Structures are given as structure tokens and as C-alpha cells.
Amino acid sequence: MADRRRGGRLAAQLPAAAAAPNYVSLGDSYTAGPLIPNQIAPFGCLKSDRNYSHLAAPSIGLPLRDPSCSGAETVDMTQPQDVTPGPNPPQFNSLAADTRVVTLGIGGNDIGFTGIIEDCASPTPFGRRCQNRYVVDGRDEISARIAATAPKVAAVLQGIRQRSPAARIYVVNYLPIFPETGVGCWPQIPVSWSDAPYLRSKQRELNAMLATQAAANGAALIDVYRAGIGRDACKSAGVRWVEPIVPATLAAPVHPNLRGMQGVAPVVAAAVGPG
């Protein structure tokens, strides 16, 4: 989800010129694949030619357009994203009337993923640093951010439908960072034993919001979270699909590694089917 640029307002953009039927992969760093070889232009987007959309495209059988970019928020669907060198054009520019498949992975940067990871990092496995920061007088700031992001995701899905009315649209949720049970794995993921279950619940809440918005806006959900259970960032280097805070392979901290992209790609391809 790698936070690399800031805000703006969703604005209308013209769809791309008509071409052959195609598959468009929209999204943030969990789609793009930061630092996974080989990185491709625009290099400020930290995008891999072995992210899940590139790996799934041959099975889907449509030419791929991949404007995904690390740090992307919902606003970057319709506005240029400030990356260096850049900018990355609005991701919706890749959509056309004859786009047949669209996958979308978005929302994590809208809730401030990078800042949450930084704020919740703890020098010891004790305490409730994260909850003390984000839950004040009964108000959960992360939950509020997730709720505020829901209409933005809805607007993105509606914008896809307007630009590509014949497309099948799929929302791809986020791979698990923490194990399904227990207290995490400090210091591999430097979140205290009390805060790990809290953050796990927030990731589930984010994914639940994405599922709700997909269902409400004519899209299908591809549940890669479920596929990734048992392959979280607390697992060994040969098992995990998400790297811990200090990666053991070429991937960004707390982001999918190549094994993760290779695991997600068949899940996406199976859900989409031939284009």
C-alpha cells in the first residue's frame, strides 16, 4: 500500500481510446509489487512485471494494461499521481469501452496504511501503543477512516462501470499480515502482543468494507485474504506471502513478495476465467 502521494478530489476523466478487448489492473502497491524484480516503468510506481496481474493475464487471455502504482489512493484513479520520475497518469486513463476485465485493489492508503504501521511499531512486546493512539474515548480512528473510505471505493467502482460498461469488475482484497489467531510475532512484525489482535481485526474490517462495496456496486470479490491464511508475515521465509518489517527477499516491508504474487495470480485467474 506504500504511501507515496497525497489527496485531491475525484474528477471526471475521458476513457482511453478504443482498442482490442483488454484486461485492466488498477490498484496500489499490493497490486503493483514494490521492489519485486523486475521493476518496470514508470519506476516511481515501484511496479513489478511479476505482480499478480502480469502473472494472471496469460490465463485470462486478454492483453494487460497495468497502471497500478505504489501509494495509490482512490483519488489517483482520476488524477495524476505524483511519483518520481512521474507523474503516473490517472489510472482510469487505461479503461476503454471495450475493456472486458478490471481488477481493483485499493483503499489501504486512503486509511493511512503506512502511518498506521509506523504509529503502531513498539520497541517492546508489551503495552497497547497502537490502541492508545487510535482508540480514544470509545472512538476508533481506524474504523472511522475505513467507513469514510467506503463511499470513495463505491465512486471508483461506479466510475469503472461508466467508462467500461461491458467489463466484469473484481475487487481484490488485502493479503493477511498477521496470523489468524494469537499475539503476532514481535519483533518480526514489531507490534505488541496486545495490539496484534487489534490490527488483525482492522485489516478484516477493511476487507469487509471492500466486500460490501463490491456487492453494492456490481463487482465481484476475489478473496485473496482467505487464500493467504497461514502465509502471513509471521511465517518463515519459505512460506510467507507477505514480508515482515525486515524483508528477507526483494520486496517492500509488510508487502507481498514474489511468492505472494505467484500465490495470488491463480486465485485471480480462476475467479476471472477466460476473458
N, C-alpha and C positions, 0 to 999 in steps of 0.2 A: 504494500500500500504506500510505501515510501513517499513522504510528504515533501514535494519539490516546488509547489507554487500555490498561490492563493487566489481567492474569491473572485467575485463578479456575478453577473446576473444572466440567467438563461436567456438567450436571444435567438430569434429565428435565423436559420441559415438555409440556403438553397441546397437541394440534394445534388450529389455528384452527377455528372453527365451519364446518360445511359450507356451500358456496355453489356458484355455477356453476363449471364447469371453468375452470381458470386456469393461468397461467404465473407461476412464482415465480423471481425473480433474487436469489440470495444472493451475498454477497461483500464484498470490501474496496474500497479506493479505485480499483484498476484496473478494478473493475466500476462503482463509483459515479460517477466522473468529477469529482474535486475541481476547483472554480473554472471549469469549463466552463459557459458560460451555457446555459440558465437554471438557477440553483441552486434546489432545492426542499426543502421541509420533510421531516424535521427538519434545520434548517440547520447544526447541528453535525456532521452526517454529510458535509457537503460533497458533495452528490449533485446530478447534473445530470439535467434532463429530456431530454437528448440523449445519455445514455450508451447503450452498445450494446444493452442490454435494451429500453429505450424505443424505439430505432430499429428493432430486430428484431421487436418484438411485433406490429406490423400484418401482417407476412408470416407469422408463426406463427399468427395468427388467434385468439389467446386473450387475455382480459383479463389485464393485467400487475399483479402485486404485486411491488414492488421495495423490500425492506427493507435493501438493501445500504448499507454505511456505511464511510466512510474510517476507517482504523485498525483495522478488524475483525480479530479473531483467531478461531480455531476455537471458542474458549470463548464467543464472542459469538453463536453460533448458539442457545445455550440460556440465556444470561444477558443481562440488560440491559447495554448498552454506555454508559459514562459519557461523554457528549458535552455540549457547552454550546451552546444550551439542550438539555436532554435529560431523562432518558436515551433512547437508542434502544432500543425493546423487543427482546427476543430475536428474532433473525431467523427462527427456526423457528416463531414465532407466525403467520407468514404462510402456513405449509403447512397443507393440509387433505386429507382423504381423497379429495377429487375434484380435487386438483391433478394436472394432466396432464403438465406440463413443468417441470423445475427445472434452472437453470444455476447453477454454483457456481464462484466464483473466490476462492480462499483459500489461505493458507499463508505468504505473504510476510512478514506481520507476526509470525507465530509464530517465524520465524527472525531477526527483528530488522532488517528491511529498512532502516528509516530510520537506525538506528545504524550499520549497515554502510556506508551511503553516507557518513555523517559521518566515520567512522573511516578510510575509505579515501581521502578527499579529500586531495590532495597539492598543496603550493604550487609544485612543480616537476614536470616530466615524468619525472624521474629517480628511481631508488630502487625499493624494494619495501615501502613503508609498510604496505600492506594485508596482504600475505603475512606480513610480520614480525609483525603484530598477530594474525593469525588462524591461522597455521600455526606451531606451537611443538613442538619435539621430535618431529616427524613426525605430530603430531595436528592435524587440520584442524577448527577450531571451527565453521566454517560447515557443513561436511559433517556434523558431529555434530548440529548443530541441524536440518538437513534430515532426517536419519534419525529424530530424536526427534519431528519433526512428522508423519511418515508415519502412525503409529497414530492421531493426532488427526484427520487427514483421513479415515482409514478410519472412525472413530467418527462423524464428520459424515455421511458417505455412508450409513452404516447407520442413523443417526437420520432421515435424509430418507426412506429406504425404509420405516421403521417408521411414520412419520406420513403418508406419501403413497404407499401401496403400488402405486397404478396409474400413478405418474408415470414418465416417461422422464427419466433423470438424466444431465446432461452436466457434465463438469469443463472449465472454460475456463482454459487456462494463461496465462502471462505474456508480453506482447509483448517483443521484443528491445530491450535498452537499448544494447548495443554492436554494431558491425558483426560479421559472421560471421568475419572474418579481420582480422589487423593489430593495431595497438597502440592503438586507440581514437582519441580526438580531444581530448587535453588542449589548452587548458583548457575547451573546451566542455562536456565531462564531465571534471572535474578529478581524474582517476585516472591514475597514472603509466603510461608505456609498458609497463612490466613487469607492472603489476598489472591492466591492462585484460584481457588474455587470461585471467588467473586469475578475475576476476569474471565474465567471459563464461562460463567453464566452470561456475561456481557457479550461474548462472541456468539453464544447461542441466540441471544436476544437480537443481535444484528442480523444473523442468518434467518431468524424467524420473520423479522421485518421484510427482508428481501423476498421470502416465500410468499408473504401476504401481498406484497405489491405486485409480484409476478402474477399471482392468481387473479388479482383485481384488474389487471391491465392486459389480459390476453397473452401472457407469456407463460412458458413452462419453466419449472425449476430443475436445474441439474445439481443434485445434492452431492457435491464432492466432499463436503464435511463428513458425511457418513462413510464415504469410501476411504477417507483418511484416518478414521478412528483406529488407534493402535500404531499410527505412523506419525505421531506428533513430534514436536521439537524436543521432548524429553527422552525420546528413544535413542538407540545407538546410531552411529553414523551410517551403518549399513542398512538401517531400517527406516529411518525418519524421512518424511516428505517435506518437512519444514526445518530449516536450520535454527539452532539456538542463537544466543546473543553473540557468541564467537563461532562463526561458521567453520566447519571442517572441510568444506568444499567450496567451489566457486559459486557463491550465491550471496544475496544480501542477508544480514542478520534478521531473524524472525520472518523469513520469507521462504517460499518454495525453492527447493533445489531441483536439479535435473531429474532426480528420481521422482520427485513430486510431480513435475510436469509430465514425465513418462507415465505416471500412475493416473493422472487426471485425464490425459488425452483419450484413452479408450473409453472412459466414462462419458466424456463429451461426445465422442464419435458414436457410441452406442445409443445415447439419448437422441441425438440428431438424426442418425441414419443417413442413407444416401441422399444427397441433395437433389 
